[in-house]
């Protein structure tokens, strides 16, 4: 019996030692330990911790205007998305710049983009929306200046479960996000420069204000003209104001400016025009009348057609306000991606910066001008 007891004790001690050795040997836990990939990135084991979402890598894109465009390098698409961009009018120079900025940003973020042309036509805008819905896009960017049509488009998209951002003109007030410039400030920047320059050039004169607007194009253009008039009248309350409509035509602008100059052969004149292309018609009338020394002009759009005048010391054109259309797509795409990634909705109103381009800052913003 004593011999059996000894053998039993020995066996028990051996089992205990074996168990202790197993506890002291480190093992990889499938639930808590991390592994290191070939790139050195730690990833949690998928058995207990969900894997990180696969991010679409950025694609290198040449940023032509670094002083204008801000690239959000922290945003990545979690999966391949397909969006639609409906442009205001592919024949409008500003619209073309906006469209190209959207395409560049989509290329950078790895987002597929269907491009449509609204052609400034209500029926075409609705048709574009219907086509995008049928194509199953994930998001809709709509550049159209008719609020009622924008609202109808937003209704259609909502029923299809497709979110939208409206560009420059709202859709459903208080419901749909809008990305737009401050049109009133567009005008005040011009008026402030006119007042400053008039005071320096003609300290003893009482110049009049000649406003060439385009009210037929809607509230955005009306606000620009109001901003210019208000800023001038705030500084010089007794300024006489004359207004014409360009009807969106440089030749009509030229003719109506010429008529005004004929009717007002004397005195100094501050002039404002709603868009650079028509400003060229205004300038032609001023030169033909021999009134270059009597006139100063501010404009809107920062179109290259105005840049050549800004470079000249004797040009009546002082400046043109830039809405920086080159950055629109780069501002919009991060909002789109974050909304699609995790449901973070864009703010109801996003307003990009403005500045007035003069000979002093032209090359800062546009180095190749």
C-alpha positions in Angstrom: 0.0 0.0 0.0 2.8 2.4 0.8 4.3 1.7 -2.6 1.0 2.5 -4.4 0.6 5.7 -2.4 4.1 6.9 -3.5 3.3 6.2 -7.1 0.0 8.0 -6.9 1.7 11.1 -5.3 4.3 11.1 -8.0 1.7 11.0 -10.8 -0.3 13.9 -9.2 2.8 16.1 -9.0 3.7 15.4 -12.6 0.3 16.5 -13.8 0.5 19.6 -11.7 3.9 20.5 -13.2 2.6 20.0 -16.7 -0.4 22.2 -16.1 1.8 25.0 -14.7 4.1 24.8 -17.7 1.2 25.4 -20.1 0.1 28.5 -18.2 3.5 30.0 -18.3 3.9 29.6 -22.1 2.6 32.8 -24.1 0.1 32.1 -26.8 -1.6 34.4 -29.4 -5.1 35.2 -28.4 -7.5 35.2 -31.3 -9.7 37.7 -29.5 -7.3 40.3 -28.2 -3.9 40.2 -29.8 -3.0 42.4 -32.8 -1.0 41.4 -35.8 1.2 43.6 -38.0 0.8 43.7 -41.7 3.6 43.9 -44.3 3.1 47.7 -44.3 3.5 48.0 -40.6 -0.1 48.8 -39.9 -1.6 47.1 -36.9 -5.0 45.5 -37.6 -7.2 43.8 -35.0 -8.0 40.1 -35.5 -11.4 39.8 -37.2 -12.7 37.1 -34.9 -13.6 39.6 -32.2 -12.9 43.1 -33.5 -14.5 44.2 -36.8 -12.0 45.1 -39.5 -11.5 48.7 -40.5 -13.5 49.8 -43.5 -11.7 49.5 -46.7 -10.8 53.1 -47.8 -10.5 54.1 -51.4 -7.0 55.5 -51.8 -6.5 59.1 -53.1 -5.3 59.6 -56.6 -2.7 62.2 -57.3 -4.2 65.3 -59.0 -2.4 68.5 -60.1 -3.6 71.4 -58.0 -3.3 74.4 -60.3 -4.4 77.0 -57.9 -3.0 76.2 -54.4 -4.0 79.7 -53.1 -7.6 79.0 -53.9 -8.1 75.2 -53.5 -8.1 73.5 -50.1 -7.8 69.7 -50.3 -9.1 67.8 -47.4 -6.6 65.0 -47.2 -8.3 63.4 -44.1 -11.4 62.3 -46.0 -11.6 58.9 -47.7 -14.5 57.1 -49.4 -15.3 53.9 -47.5 -16.3 52.2 -50.7 -16.7 53.1 -54.4 -19.5 55.7 -54.7 -21.2 57.0 -57.9 -22.6 60.5 -57.8 -24.2 62.8 -60.4 -23.3 66.3 -61.1 -25.8 68.4 -63.1 -24.1 71.5 -64.4 -25.9 74.9 -64.9 -24.8 75.3 -68.5 -21.8 73.7 -70.2 -21.5 76.8 -72.5 -21.0 79.2 -69.5 -17.4 79.7 -68.5 -18.0 79.8 -64.8 -20.1 76.6 -65.0 -17.3 74.9 -66.9 -14.8 75.7 -64.1 -17.2 74.4 -61.5 -17.8 71.2 -63.5 -14.0 70.6 -63.9 -13.4 71.2 -60.2 -16.0 68.5 -59.4 -14.4 66.1 -61.8 -10.9 66.7 -60.4 -12.1 66.2 -56.8 -14.0 63.0 -57.8 -10.8 61.7 -59.4 -8.8 62.5 -56.3 -11.2 60.8 -53.9 -11.9 57.8 -56.2 -15.6 58.7 -56.7 -17.3 57.8 -60.0 -19.2 60.8 -61.5 -22.0 61.1 -64.0 -22.1 64.6 -65.6 -25.2 66.2 -66.9 -25.9 69.6 -68.5 -29.0 71.4 -67.2 -28.6 73.9 -70.1 -30.4 76.5 -68.0 -33.6 74.7 -69.0 -36.2 73.5 -66.5 -37.3 70.4 -68.5 -33.7 69.4 -69.1 -32.9 69.7 -65.4 -35.9 67.4 -64.5 -34.9 64.9 -67.2 -31.3 64.8 -65.9 -32.6 64.0 -62.4 -34.8 61.2 -63.7 -31.8 59.7 -65.6 -29.6 59.8 -62.5 -32.2 58.1 -60.4 -32.5 55.3 -63.0 -28.8 55.0 -63.0 -28.8 54.4 -59.2 -26.5 57.2 -58.2 -25.6 57.6 -54.5 -25.7 61.4 -54.4 -26.8 64.3 -56.6 -25.1 67.7 -56.9 -27.5 70.1 -58.7 -26.3 73.5 -60.2 -29.5 75.2 -61.3 -30.9 78.7 -60.7 -34.7 77.9 -60.5 -35.8 77.4 -56.9 -39.1 75.7 -57.9 -37.4 73.3 -60.2 -34.7 72.6 -57.6 -37.5 71.8 -55.1 -39.2 69.4 -57.5 -35.8 67.7 -58.1 -35.2 67.4 -54.4 -38.7 65.7 -54.0 -37.9 63.2 -56.7 -34.5 62.4 -55.2 -35.9 62.0 -51.7 -38.4 59.5 -52.8 -35.6 57.5 -54.5 -33.5 57.8 -51.3 -30.8 59.9 -52.9 -29.4 63.0 -51.0 -28.7 66.2 -52.8 -26.8 69.4 -52.4 -28.1 72.5 -54.3 -25.4 74.7 -55.7 -25.8 78.5 -55.8 -29.7 78.5 -55.5 -31.7 76.8 -52.8 -34.1 73.9 -53.3 -36.5 73.3 -50.4 -35.9 75.9 -47.8 -34.7 74.6 -44.5 -34.5 71.0 -45.8 -31.9 70.6 -48.5 -28.2 71.7 -48.0 -27.1 74.6 -50.2 -23.6 75.6 -51.3 -23.7 79.2 -52.5 -21.6 82.4 -52.6 -22.6 85.5 -50.7 -24.1 87.4 -53.7 -24.7 90.6 -51.7 -21.1 90.7 -50.6 -20.2 90.1 -54.3 -21.6 93.6 -54.9 -20.3 95.3 -51.7 -16.7 94.4 -52.5 -17.0 96.1 -55.8 -18.7 99.2 -54.4 -16.1 99.6 -51.6 -13.3 99.5 -54.2 -15.1 102.1 -56.3 -15.5 104.4 -53.4 -11.9 104.1 -52.3 -10.5 104.7 -55.8 -12.9 107.6 -56.5 -11.8 109.3 -53.3 -8.2 109.0 -54.2 -8.5 110.0 -57.9 -11.3 112.6 -57.7 -11.3 114.1 -54.2 -13.2 117.2 -55.3 -15.7 115.5 -57.7 -19.1 114.0 -57.2 -19.1 110.9 -59.4 -22.3 109.2 -60.4 -22.9 105.4 -60.2 -23.8 103.5 -63.4 -25.0 99.9 -62.6 -25.2 97.3 -65.4 -27.1 94.4 -63.9 -29.1 91.4 -65.1 -32.2 91.2 -62.9 -33.9 88.9 -65.4 -31.6 86.1 -64.2 -33.0 86.1 -60.7 -32.4 86.9 -57.1 -28.6 86.2 -57.1 -27.9 88.9 -59.7 -30.3 91.3 -58.1 -28.5 90.9 -54.7 -25.2 91.6 -56.4 -26.4 94.9 -57.8 -28.0 95.8 -54.5 -24.8 95.2 -52.7 -22.9 97.5 -55.0 -25.4 100.3 -54.7 -25.8 100.0 -51.0 -22.1 100.1 -50.3 -21.7 103.2 -52.5 -24.7 105.0 -51.0 -23.6 104.2 -47.5 -20.3 106.1 -48.1 -21.8 108.8 -50.4 -25.5 109.0 -49.7 -26.2 111.7 -52.3 -24.7 109.7 -55.2 -26.9 109.7 -58.3 -27.5 106.1 -59.5 -28.4 105.0 -63.0 -29.2 101.4 -63.9 -29.5 99.3 -67.1 -30.0 95.7 -67.8 -27.3 94.0 -69.9 -29.8 91.2 -70.8 -26.7 89.0 -70.5 -25.3 90.3 -73.8 -22.0 92.1 -74.2 -23.2 93.9 -77.3 -26.3 95.2 -75.5 -24.1 96.2 -72.6 -21.8 98.2 -75.0 -24.7 99.9 -76.7 -26.5 100.9 -73.6 -23.3 102.1 -72.0 -22.5 104.2 -75.1 -26.0 105.7 -74.9 -25.5 106.6 -71.3 -22.1 108.3 -72.0 -23.7 110.3 -74.8 -26.4 111.5 -72.5 -23.8 112.4 -69.8 -20.8 113.9 -71.7 -19.3 115.4 -68.6 -18.3 114.3 -65.1 -16.8 111.3 -63.4 -18.5 107.9 -63.4 -18.2 104.8 -61.2 -19.3 101.8 -63.2 -20.3 98.3 -62.1 -21.2 95.3 -64.2 -22.5 91.9 -63.1 -20.1 89.7 -65.1 -16.7 90.1 -66.8 -17.8 89.2 -70.3 -20.3 92.0 -70.4 -17.8 94.3 -68.7 -15.7 94.1 -71.9 -18.7 95.6 -73.8 -18.9 98.3 -71.2 -15.1 99.0 -71.6 -15.4 99.2 -75.4 -18.0 101.9 -75.1 -15.9 103.9 -72.7 -12.8 103.7 -74.9 -14.9 104.6 -78.1 -16.2 107.7 -76.3 -12.8 108.8 -75.2 -13.8 108.7 -71.5 -11.1 106.4 -70.1 -9.9 109.2 -67.7 -13.5 109.8 -66.5 -14.5 106.3 -65.6 -13.5 103.5 -63.1 -15.0 100.0 -63.3 -15.5 97.0 -61.1 -16.8 93.7 -62.2 -17.6 90.2 -61.2 -16.4 86.7 -62.1 -12.6 86.8 -62.2 -12.7 85.6 -65.8 -9.4 85.6 -67.7 -10.9 88.1 -70.1 -10.6 90.7 -67.4 -7.0 89.8 -66.3 -5.3 91.5 -69.2 -7.0 94.8 -68.2 -5.9 94.4 -64.6 -2.3 94.2 -65.7 -2.5 97.6 -67.4 -1.7 100.8 -65.4 -4.1 102.9 -67.4 -7.1 100.6 -67.6 -10.4 101.8 -66.0 -11.0 98.3 -64.7 -9.9 98.2 -61.1 -10.9 94.7 -60.0 -13.2 91.7 -60.5 -14.6 89.7 -57.7 -13.7 86.1 -57.6 -16.1 83.5 -56.3 -13.3 80.9 -56.7 -15.3 78.4 -58.8 -12.1 76.4 -59.0 -12.7 75.3 -55.3 -16.4 74.3 -55.5 -15.8 70.6 -56.2 -13.1 70.4 -53.6 -15.5 71.8 -51.0 -18.4 69.7 -52.0 -16.9 66.2 -52.3 -15.7 65.9 -48.7 -19.3 66.7 -47.6 -20.7 64.2 -50.0 -18.3 61.4 -48.9 -18.8 62.0 -45.2 -22.6 61.9 -45.6 -22.3 58.6 -47.5 -19.7 57.1 -45.2 -21.4 57.7 -41.8 -24.6 59.8 -42.3 -23.0 63.1 -41.4 -25.3 65.6 -43.2 -23.8 68.7 -44.7 -24.8 72.0 -43.1 -27.9 73.6 -44.6 -25.8 76.5 -45.8 -22.1 76.5 -46.9 -20.6 79.8 -48.1 -17.2 79.8 -49.7 -14.8 82.8 -49.4 -14.7 85.7 -51.9 -12.1 88.2 -52.8 -11.7 91.0 -55.3 -8.9 90.4 -57.8 -6.7 93.5 -58.5 -3.4 94.0 -60.1 -1.9 93.7 -56.6 -3.1 90.2 -55.9 -3.7 88.8 -59.4 -0.6 86.6 -59.4 -1.1 85.4 -55.9 -4.3 83.7 -56.9 -3.6 83.0 -60.5 0.1 82.6 -61.1 -0.2 81.9 -64.8 -2.5 84.8 -65.6 
